[in-house]
Amino acid sequence: MFHALGDPTRRSILERLSMGPATVGELAEPYKMALPSLMQHLGVLEDSSLVRSEKVGRVRTYKLTLETMQAGEDWFVRQRTHWDRRLDQLDSYLLEMKEKENGKN
């Protein structure tokens, strides 16, 4: 998932899909790239389960996979909580050291 999110074009496609499902043609409009290149980006997003596609006739439509997005968000929240806790511990330690140092003077 994070590999897929590492590319600005793929993040832009996800932003577009956050407004609702879109066909390949609609997704291709803002980009000046060949269709095979766009399809490669969509393939990476689909392989990482960030999007799903459905083909009806000749039209393929993509939409976000909310479960995968939620799993990514949950991971970031856990990491943020972990690092906030560690920074709070460092802050407490440094304050304690400063108080000890001031007590000596």
A tleap script that builds the chain and sets N, CA, C and O, in Angstrom:
source leaprc.protein.ff14SB
mol = sequence {
  NMET PHE HIE ALA LEU GLY ASP PRO THR ARG
  ARG SER ILE LEU GLU ARG LEU SER MET GLY
  PRO ALA THR VAL GLY GLU LEU ALA GLU PRO
  TYR LYS MET ALA LEU PRO SER LEU MET GLN
  HIE LEU GLY VAL LEU GLU ASP SER SER LEU
  VAL ARG SER GLU LYS VAL GLY ARG VAL ARG
  THR TYR LYS LEU THR LEU GLU THR MET GLN
  ALA GLY GLU ASP TRP PHE VAL ARG GLN ARG
  THR HIE TRP ASP ARG ARG LEU ASP GLN LEU
  ASP SER TYR LEU LEU GLU MET LYS GLU LYS
  GLU ASN GLY LYS CASN
}
set mol.1.N position { 0.828 -1.190 0.000 }
set mol.1.CA position { 0.000 0.000 0.000 }
set mol.1.C position { 0.870 1.250 0.000 }
set mol.1.O position { 0.603 2.188 -0.751 }
set mol.2.N position { 1.913 1.276 0.837 }
set mol.2.CA position { 2.726 2.495 0.918 }
set mol.2.C position { 3.536 2.713 -0.361 }
set mol.2.O position { 3.817 3.853 -0.730 }
set mol.3.N position { 3.912 1.628 -1.036 }
set mol.3.CA position { 4.568 1.773 -2.337 }
set mol.3.C position { 3.625 2.505 -3.297 }
set mol.3.O position { 4.040 3.423 -4.004 }
set mol.4.N position { 2.382 2.100 -3.316 }
set mol.4.CA position { 1.401 2.727 -4.208 }
set mol.4.C position { 1.207 4.197 -3.857 }
set mol.4.O position { 1.028 5.025 -4.750 }
set mol.5.N position { 1.240 4.526 -2.590 }
set mol.5.CA position { 1.037 5.906 -2.156 }
set mol.5.C position { 2.275 6.776 -2.369 }
set mol.5.O position { 2.202 7.998 -2.240 }
set mol.6.N position { 3.395 6.163 -2.690 }
set mol.6.CA position { 4.636 6.907 -2.867 }
set mol.6.C position { 4.690 7.734 -4.143 }
set mol.6.O position { 5.589 8.560 -4.300 }
set mol.7.N position { 3.771 7.534 -5.036 }
set mol.7.CA position { 3.788 8.243 -6.315 }
set mol.7.C position { 2.730 9.349 -6.331 }
set mol.7.O position { 1.572 9.089 -6.007 }
set mol.8.N position { 3.107 10.585 -6.703 }
set mol.8.CA position { 2.130 11.696 -6.683 }
set mol.8.C position { 0.957 11.495 -7.639 }
set mol.8.O position { -0.159 11.922 -7.342 }
set mol.9.N position { 1.193 10.853 -8.780 }
set mol.9.CA position { 0.082 10.620 -9.712 }
set mol.9.C position { -0.937 9.687 -9.075 }
set mol.9.O position { -2.142 9.919 -9.179 }
set mol.10.N position { -0.468 8.643 -8.423 }
set mol.10.CA position { -1.400 7.694 -7.801 }
set mol.10.C position { -2.148 8.354 -6.636 }
set mol.10.O position { -3.334 8.096 -6.427 }
set mol.11.N position { -1.446 9.206 -5.880 }
set mol.11.CA position { -2.154 9.924 -4.795 }
set mol.11.C position { -3.215 10.849 -5.387 }
set mol.11.O position { -4.302 10.991 -4.828 }
set mol.12.N position { -2.901 11.467 -6.506 }
set mol.12.CA position { -3.865 12.346 -7.176 }
set mol.12.C position { -5.081 11.558 -7.658 }
set mol.12.O position { -6.214 12.028 -7.552 }
set mol.13.N position { -4.844 10.368 -8.185 }
set mol.13.CA position { -5.957 9.518 -8.622 }
set mol.13.C position { -6.834 9.158 -7.425 }
set mol.13.O position { -8.061 9.164 -7.528 }
set mol.14.N position { -6.208 8.846 -6.294 }
set mol.14.CA position { -6.992 8.514 -5.089 }
set mol.14.C position { -7.816 9.711 -4.630 }
set mol.14.O position { -8.960 9.557 -4.201 }
set mol.15.N position { -7.227 10.916 -4.720 }
set mol.15.CA position { -7.982 12.117 -4.341 }
set mol.15.C position { -9.210 12.276 -5.238 }
set mol.15.O position { -10.297 12.614 -4.771 }
set mol.16.N position { -9.014 12.026 -6.525 }
set mol.16.CA position { -10.157 12.130 -7.453 }
set mol.16.C position { -11.224 11.108 -7.092 }
set mol.16.O position { -12.417 11.414 -7.094 }
set mol.17.N position { -10.779 9.874 -6.777 }
set mol.17.CA position { -11.743 8.822 -6.450 }
set mol.17.C position { -12.420 9.052 -5.102 }
set mol.17.O position { -13.467 8.465 -4.829 }
set mol.18.N position { -11.837 9.897 -4.261 }
set mol.18.CA position { -12.493 10.200 -2.980 }
set mol.18.C position { -13.798 10.971 -3.213 }
set mol.18.O position { -14.646 11.043 -2.324 }
set mol.19.N position { -13.954 11.544 -4.411 }
set mol.19.CA position { -15.199 12.252 -4.748 }
set mol.19.C position { -16.237 11.307 -5.329 }
set mol.19.O position { -17.386 11.694 -5.539 }
set mol.20.N position { -15.828 10.053 -5.592 }
set mol.20.CA position { -16.759 9.070 -6.132 }
set mol.20.C position { -16.120 8.255 -7.233 }
set mol.20.O position { -15.050 8.604 -7.731 }
set mol.21.N position { -16.776 7.163 -7.620 }
set mol.21.CA position { -16.235 6.315 -8.675 }
set mol.21.C position { -16.032 7.098 -9.973 }
set mol.21.O position { -16.715 8.087 -10.241 }
set mol.22.N position { -15.063 6.621 -10.774 }
set mol.22.CA position { -14.775 7.298 -12.042 }
set mol.22.C position { -14.329 6.267 -13.074 }
set mol.22.O position { -13.710 5.255 -12.746 }
set mol.23.N position { -14.660 6.552 -14.319 }
set mol.23.CA position { -14.227 5.677 -15.409 }
set mol.23.C position { -12.761 5.983 -15.740 }
set mol.23.O position { -12.210 6.997 -15.310 }
set mol.24.N position { -12.159 5.100 -16.497 }
set mol.24.CA position { -10.771 5.310 -16.911 }
set mol.24.C position { -10.652 6.626 -17.680 }
set mol.24.O position { -9.703 7.385 -17.480 }
set mol.25.N position { -11.612 6.889 -18.553 }
set mol.25.CA position { -11.595 8.137 -19.323 }
set mol.25.C position { -11.640 9.363 -18.425 }
set mol.25.O position { -10.918 10.332 -18.660 }
set mol.26.N position { -12.480 9.329 -17.401 }
set mol.26.CA position { -12.567 10.467 -16.471 }
set mol.26.C position { -11.269 10.631 -15.689 }
set mol.26.O position { -10.825 11.748 -15.425 }
set mol.27.N position { -10.665 9.497 -15.322 }
set mol.27.CA position { -9.415 9.569 -14.560 }
set mol.27.C position { -8.263 10.061 -15.422 }
set mol.27.O position { -7.328 10.683 -14.917 }
set mol.28.N position { -8.323 9.786 -16.722 }
set mol.28.CA position { -7.233 10.159 -17.628 }
set mol.28.C position { -7.237 11.647 -17.967 }
set mol.28.O position { -6.195 12.198 -18.323 }
set mol.29.N position { -8.395 12.306 -17.863 }
set mol.29.CA position { -8.526 13.695 -18.314 }
set mol.29.C position { -7.461 14.653 -17.797 }
set mol.29.O position { -6.874 15.381 -18.599 }
set mol.30.N position { -7.182 14.688 -16.491 }
set mol.30.CA position { -6.239 15.709 -16.019 }
set mol.30.C position { -4.767 15.424 -16.317 }
set mol.30.O position { -3.919 16.280 -16.068 }
set mol.31.N position { -4.455 14.270 -16.833 }
set mol.31.CA position { -3.051 13.892 -17.011 }
set mol.31.C position { -2.654 13.914 -18.478 }
set mol.31.O position { -3.426 13.536 -19.359 }
set mol.32.N position { -1.426 14.369 -18.714 }
set mol.32.CA position { -0.864 14.335 -20.062 }
set mol.32.C position { 0.044 13.118 -20.138 }
set mol.32.O position { 1.266 13.243 -20.214 }
set mol.33.N position { -0.560 11.957 -20.118 }
set mol.33.CA position { 0.219 10.729 -20.224 }
set mol.33.C position { -0.550 9.738 -21.095 }
set mol.33.O position { -1.768 9.823 -21.248 }
set mol.34.N position { 0.200 8.801 -21.655 }
set mol.34.CA position { -0.417 7.795 -22.497 }
set mol.34.C position { -1.312 6.892 -21.639 }
set mol.34.O position { -1.051 6.679 -20.456 }
set mol.35.N position { -2.354 6.377 -22.256 }
set mol.35.CA position { -3.298 5.519 -21.535 }
set mol.35.C position { -2.611 4.310 -20.884 }
set mol.35.O position { -2.941 3.966 -19.750 }
set mol.36.N position { -1.651 3.649 -21.582 }
set mol.36.CA position { -0.978 2.530 -20.907 }
set mol.36.C position { -0.266 2.938 -19.613 }
set mol.36.O position { -0.216 2.163 -18.658 }
set mol.37.N position { 0.281 4.149 -19.586 }
set mol.37.CA position { 0.943 4.626 -18.365 }
set mol.37.C position { -0.075 4.809 -17.244 }
set mol.37.O position { 0.171 4.426 -16.101 }
set mol.38.N position { -1.228 5.400 -17.585 }
set mol.38.CA position { -2.281 5.568 -16.579 }
set mol.38.C position { -2.758 4.206 -16.088 }
set mol.38.O position { -2.976 4.005 -14.894 }
set mol.39.N position { -2.917 3.277 -17.023 }
set mol.39.CA position { -3.386 1.937 -16.639 }
set mol.39.C position { -2.379 1.252 -15.707 }
set mol.39.O position { -2.754 0.484 -14.821 }
set mol.40.N position { -1.087 1.549 -15.930 }
set mol.40.CA position { -0.065 0.992 -15.048 }
set mol.40.C position { -0.251 1.525 -13.623 }
set mol.40.O position { -0.164 0.766 -12.657 }
set mol.41.N position { -0.507 2.828 -13.495 }
set mol.41.CA position { -0.761 3.416 -12.171 }
set mol.41.C position { -2.009 2.786 -11.541 }
set mol.41.O position { -2.012 2.442 -10.359 }
set mol.42.N position { -3.049 2.642 -12.334 }
set mol.42.CA position { -4.277 2.037 -11.800 }
set mol.42.C position { -4.038 0.586 -11.393 }
set mol.42.O position { -4.615 0.108 -10.417 }
set mol.43.N position { -3.188 -0.114 -12.142 }
set mol.43.CA position { -2.851 -1.487 -11.780 }
set mol.43.C position { -2.138 -1.574 -10.447 }
set mol.43.O position { -2.411 -2.468 -9.646 }
set mol.44.N position { -1.219 -0.641 -10.210 }
set mol.44.CA position { -0.507 -0.616 -8.915 }
set mol.44.C position { -1.496 -0.357 -7.786 }
set mol.44.O position { -1.436 -0.997 -6.736 }
set mol.45.N position { -2.408 0.590 -8.011 }
set mol.45.CA position { -3.412 0.899 -6.978 }
set mol.45.C position { -4.329 -0.299 -6.725 }
set mol.45.O position { -4.699 -0.571 -5.583 }
set mol.46.N position { -4.687 -1.001 -7.774 }
set mol.46.CA position { -5.573 -2.152 -7.616 }
set mol.46.C position { -4.822 -3.328 -6.963 }
set mol.46.O position { -5.384 -4.041 -6.132 }
set mol.47.N position { -3.551 -3.523 -7.344 }
set mol.47.CA position { -2.751 -4.591 -6.734 }
set mol.47.C position { -2.564 -4.368 -5.236 }
set mol.47.O position { -2.449 -5.324 -4.470 }
set mol.48.N position { -2.535 -3.114 -4.827 }
set mol.48.CA position { -2.367 -2.808 -3.401 }
set mol.48.C position { -3.710 -2.747 -2.675 }
set mol.48.O position { -3.767 -2.417 -1.491 }
set mol.49.N position { -4.774 -3.064 -3.382 }
set mol.49.CA position { -6.142 -3.090 -2.817 }
set mol.49.C position { -6.646 -1.719 -2.383 }
set mol.49.O position { -7.571 -1.624 -1.576 }
set mol.50.N position { -6.045 -0.657 -2.913 }
set mol.50.CA position { -6.547 0.683 -2.595 }
set mol.50.C position { -7.767 1.032 -3.438 }
set mol.50.O position { -8.597 1.845 -3.032 }
set mol.51.N position { -7.874 0.415 -4.614 }
set mol.51.CA position { -9.034 0.635 -5.483 }
set mol.51.C position { -9.520 -0.707 -6.017 }
set mol.51.O position { -8.797 -1.703 -6.012 }
set mol.52.N position { -10.750 -0.697 -6.470 }
set mol.52.CA position { -11.333 -1.850 -7.168 }
set mol.52.C position { -11.888 -1.345 -8.484 }
set mol.52.O position { -12.277 -0.184 -8.610 }
set mol.53.N position { -11.917 -2.239 -9.465 }
set mol.53.CA position { -12.507 -1.828 -10.730 }
set mol.53.C position { -13.588 -2.820 -11.125 }
set mol.53.O position { -13.611 -3.978 -10.709 }
set mol.54.N position { -14.465 -2.305 -11.940 }
set mol.54.CA position { -15.558 -3.130 -12.457 }
set mol.54.C position { -15.739 -2.754 -13.915 }
set mol.54.O position { -15.765 -1.574 -14.267 }
set mol.55.N position { -15.864 -3.761 -14.754 }
set mol.55.CA position { -16.021 -3.486 -16.172 }
set mol.55.C position { -17.438 -3.841 -16.592 }
set mol.55.O position { -17.911 -4.955 -16.370 }
set mol.56.N position { -18.100 -2.874 -17.200 }
set mol.56.CA position { -19.440 -3.087 -17.743 }
set mol.56.C position { -19.365 -2.732 -19.222 }
set mol.56.O position { -19.184 -1.570 -19.586 }
set mol.57.N position { -19.503 -3.722 -20.047 }
set mol.57.CA position { -19.345 -3.490 -21.483 }
set mol.57.C position { -17.896 -3.113 -21.764 }
set mol.57.O position { -16.974 -3.865 -21.449 }
set mol.58.N position { -17.712 -1.952 -22.355 }
set mol.58.CA position { -16.347 -1.487 -22.656 }
set mol.58.C position { -15.848 -0.463 -21.648 }
set mol.58.O position { -14.745 0.063 -21.793 }
set mol.59.N position { -16.637 -0.183 -20.646 }
set mol.59.CA position { -16.286 0.866 -19.682 }
set mol.59.C position { -15.831 0.249 -18.365 }
set mol.59.O position { -16.562 -0.521 -17.742 }
set mol.60.N position { -14.607 0.599 -17.945 }
set mol.60.CA position { -14.090 0.153 -16.656 }
set mol.60.C position { -14.178 1.326 -15.683 }
set mol.60.O position { -13.720 2.430 -15.978 }
set mol.61.N position { -14.773 1.071 -14.523 }
set mol.61.CA position { -14.957 2.100 -13.507 }
set mol.61.C position { -14.174 1.721 -12.261 }
set mol.61.O position { -14.187 0.567 -11.831 }
set mol.62.N position { -13.489 2.710 -11.685 }
set mol.62.CA position { -12.694 2.490 -10.468 }
set mol.62.C position { -13.354 3.183 -9.288 }
set mol.62.O position { -13.996 4.224 -9.428 }
set mol.63.N position { -13.175 2.569 -8.113 }
set mol.63.CA position { -13.647 3.205 -6.880 }
set mol.63.C position { -12.696 2.839 -5.742 }
set mol.63.O position { -11.985 1.837 -5.806 }
set mol.64.N position { -12.698 3.659 -4.714 }
set mol.64.CA position { -11.828 3.431 -3.562 }
set mol.64.C position { -12.255 2.187 -2.802 }
set mol.64.O position { -13.438 1.851 -2.758 }
set mol.65.N position { -11.297 1.514 -2.210 }
set mol.65.CA position { -11.572 0.412 -1.311 }
set mol.65.C position { -11.412 0.962 0.107 }
set mol.65.O position { -10.295 1.103 0.607 }
set mol.66.N position { -12.514 1.262 0.731 }
set mol.66.CA position { -12.460 1.957 2.014 }
set mol.66.C position { -11.794 1.135 3.112 }
set mol.66.O position { -11.168 1.701 4.008 }
set mol.67.N position { -11.917 -0.191 3.058 }
set mol.67.CA position { -11.311 -1.038 4.095 }
set mol.67.C position { -9.789 -0.875 4.109 }
set mol.67.O position { -9.181 -0.794 5.177 }
set mol.68.N position { -9.180 -0.828 2.933 }
set mol.68.CA position { -7.721 -0.665 2.853 }
set mol.68.C position { -7.313 0.728 3.302 }
set mol.68.O position { -6.313 0.888 4.001 }
set mol.69.N position { -8.072 1.727 2.910 }
set mol.69.CA position { -7.767 3.090 3.351 }
set mol.69.C position { -7.865 3.179 4.873 }
set mol.69.O position { -7.039 3.830 5.513 }
set mol.70.N position { -8.868 2.530 5.447 }
set mol.70.CA position { -9.040 2.551 6.903 }
set mol.70.C position { -7.878 1.834 7.603 }
set mol.70.O position { -7.415 2.283 8.651 }
set mol.71.N position { -7.409 0.725 7.027 }
set mol.71.CA position { -6.270 0.011 7.609 }
set mol.71.C position { -5.028 0.894 7.608 }
set mol.71.O position { -4.270 0.897 8.578 }
set mol.72.N position { -4.813 1.645 6.527 }
set mol.72.CA position { -3.688 2.570 6.458 }
set mol.72.C position { -3.816 3.674 7.499 }
set mol.72.O position { -2.846 4.015 8.176 }
set mol.73.N position { -5.009 4.227 7.622 }
set mol.73.CA position { -5.240 5.274 8.612 }
set mol.73.C position { -5.009 4.746 10.022 }
set mol.73.O position { -4.399 5.425 10.847 }
set mol.74.N position { -5.490 3.548 10.301 }
set mol.74.CA position { -5.286 2.939 11.623 }
set mol.74.C position { -3.793 2.782 11.922 }
set mol.74.O position { -3.358 3.023 13.048 }
set mol.75.N position { -3.005 2.378 10.915 }
set mol.75.CA position { -1.566 2.219 11.104 }
set mol.75.C position { -0.930 3.559 11.470 }
set mol.75.O position { -0.108 3.627 12.383 }
set mol.76.N position { -1.313 4.635 10.751 }
set mol.76.CA position { -0.757 5.958 11.042 }
set mol.76.C position { -1.147 6.420 12.445 }
set mol.76.O position { -0.327 7.011 13.149 }
set mol.77.N position { -2.368 6.163 12.852 }
set mol.77.CA position { -2.810 6.576 14.191 }
set mol.77.C position { -1.990 5.840 15.257 }
set mol.77.O position { -1.554 6.445 16.237 }
set mol.78.N position { -1.782 4.532 15.063 }
set mol.78.CA position { -0.969 3.775 16.033 }
set mol.78.C position { 0.446 4.324 16.102 }
set mol.78.O position { 0.995 4.473 17.194 }
set mol.79.N position { 1.055 4.631 14.942 }
set mol.79.CA position { 2.410 5.185 14.932 }
set mol.79.C position { 2.448 6.556 15.603 }
set mol.79.O position { 3.366 6.849 16.369 }
set mol.80.N position { 1.477 7.373 15.323 }
set mol.80.CA position { 1.415 8.712 15.915 }
set mol.80.C position { 1.285 8.621 17.433 }
set mol.80.O position { 1.954 9.355 18.160 }
set mol.81.N position { 0.427 7.723 17.910 }
set mol.81.CA position { 0.232 7.542 19.350 }
set mol.81.C position { 1.520 7.071 19.996 }
set mol.81.O position { 1.898 7.565 21.059 }
set mol.82.N position { 2.201 6.117 19.364 }
set mol.82.CA position { 3.465 5.596 19.889 }
set mol.82.C position { 4.504 6.710 20.020 }
set mol.82.O position { 5.145 6.842 21.062 }
set mol.83.N position { 4.670 7.510 18.966 }
set mol.83.CA position { 5.693 8.558 18.990 }
set mol.83.C position { 5.302 9.722 19.892 }
set mol.83.O position { 6.176 10.347 20.493 }
set mol.84.N position { 4.032 10.023 20.000 }
set mol.84.CA position { 3.590 11.046 20.955 }
set mol.84.C position { 3.949 10.624 22.374 }
set mol.84.O position { 4.441 11.430 23.164 }
set mol.85.N position { 3.699 9.352 22.694 }
set mol.85.CA position { 4.008 8.830 24.026 }
set mol.85.C position { 5.516 8.904 24.302 }
set mol.85.O position { 5.935 9.297 25.391 }
set mol.86.N position { 6.312 8.527 23.319 }
set mol.86.CA position { 7.771 8.572 23.502 }
set mol.86.C position { 8.264 10.015 23.652 }
set mol.86.O position { 9.146 10.281 24.468 }
set mol.87.N position { 7.713 10.934 22.887 }
set mol.87.CA position { 8.125 12.344 23.016 }
set mol.87.C position { 7.702 12.914 24.363 }
set mol.87.O position { 8.424 13.730 24.937 }
set mol.88.N position { 6.548 12.502 24.878 }
set mol.88.CA position { 6.120 12.927 26.212 }
set mol.88.C position { 7.097 12.417 27.266 }
set mol.88.O position { 7.442 13.142 28.199 }
set mol.89.N position { 7.546 11.160 27.119 }
set mol.89.CA position { 8.516 10.601 28.059 }
set mol.89.C position { 9.836 11.372 27.989 }
set mol.89.O position { 10.444 11.653 29.022 }
set mol.90.N position { 10.275 11.710 26.792 }
set mol.90.CA position { 11.512 12.485 26.634 }
set mol.90.C position { 11.358 13.859 27.253 }
set mol.90.O position { 12.274 14.348 27.914 }
set mol.91.N position { 10.222 14.483 27.051 }
set mol.91.CA position { 9.955 15.802 27.618 }
set mol.91.C position { 10.003 15.742 29.150 }
set mol.91.O position { 10.597 16.611 29.788 }
set mol.92.N position { 9.381 14.724 29.735 }
set mol.92.CA position { 9.393 14.571 31.194 }
set mol.92.C position { 10.816 14.362 31.702 }
set mol.92.O position { 11.211 14.943 32.712 }
set mol.93.N position { 11.573 13.542 31.010 }
set mol.93.CA position { 12.953 13.266 31.403 }
set mol.93.C position { 13.791 14.542 31.369 }
set mol.93.O position { 14.547 14.821 32.299 }
set mol.94.N position { 13.652 15.314 30.294 }
set mol.94.CA position { 14.432 16.544 30.168 }
set mol.94.C position { 14.041 17.567 31.228 }
set mol.94.O position { 14.900 18.268 31.763 }
set mol.95.N position { 12.741 17.654 31.534 }
set mol.95.CA position { 12.311 18.568 32.604 }
set mol.95.C position { 12.887 18.139 33.944 }
set mol.95.O position { 13.322 18.978 34.732 }
set mol.96.N position { 12.891 16.839 34.206 }
set mol.96.CA position { 13.444 16.311 35.445 }
set mol.96.C position { 14.941 16.618 35.533 }
set mol.96.O position { 15.431 17.006 36.593 }
set mol.97.N position { 15.653 16.449 34.449 }
set mol.97.CA position { 17.087 16.747 34.414 }
set mol.97.C position { 17.338 18.227 34.668 }
set mol.97.O position { 18.267 18.594 35.387 }
set mol.98.N position { 16.499 19.076 34.070 }
set mol.98.CA position { 16.659 20.522 34.239 }
set mol.98.C position { 16.407 20.919 35.687 }
set mol.98.O position { 17.128 21.748 36.242 }
set mol.99.N position { 15.374 20.321 36.304 }
set mol.99.CA position { 15.079 20.615 37.708 }
set mol.99.C position { 16.221 20.168 38.606 }
set mol.99.O position { 16.577 20.871 39.552 }
set mol.100.N position { 16.800 19.007 38.323 }
set mol.100.CA position { 17.947 18.536 39.109 }
set mol.100.C position { 19.128 19.481 38.958 }
set mol.100.O position { 19.814 19.798 39.930 }
set mol.101.N position { 19.358 19.925 37.726 }
set mol.101.CA position { 20.477 20.824 37.469 }
set mol.101.C position { 20.253 22.164 38.175 }
set mol.101.O position { 21.195 22.724 38.734 }
set mol.102.N position { 19.026 22.686 38.158 }
set mol.102.CA position { 18.723 23.943 38.839 }
set mol.102.C position { 18.834 23.791 40.349 }
set mol.102.O position { 19.183 24.745 41.044 }
set mol.103.N position { 18.538 22.592 40.867 }
set mol.103.CA position { 18.640 22.338 42.304 }
set mol.103.C position { 20.069 22.349 42.792 }
set mol.103.O position { 20.326 22.640 43.960 }
set mol.104.N position { 21.009 22.033 41.906 }
set mol.104.CA position { 22.431 22.008 42.276 }
set mol.104.C position { 23.001 23.412 42.348 }
set mol.104.O position { 23.955 23.660 43.085 }
set mol.105.N position { 22.412 24.348 41.576 }
set mol.105.CA position { 22.961 25.720 41.527 }
set mol.105.C position { 22.470 26.590 42.635 }
set mol.105.O position { 22.847 27.759 42.717 }
savepdb mol mol.pdb
quit
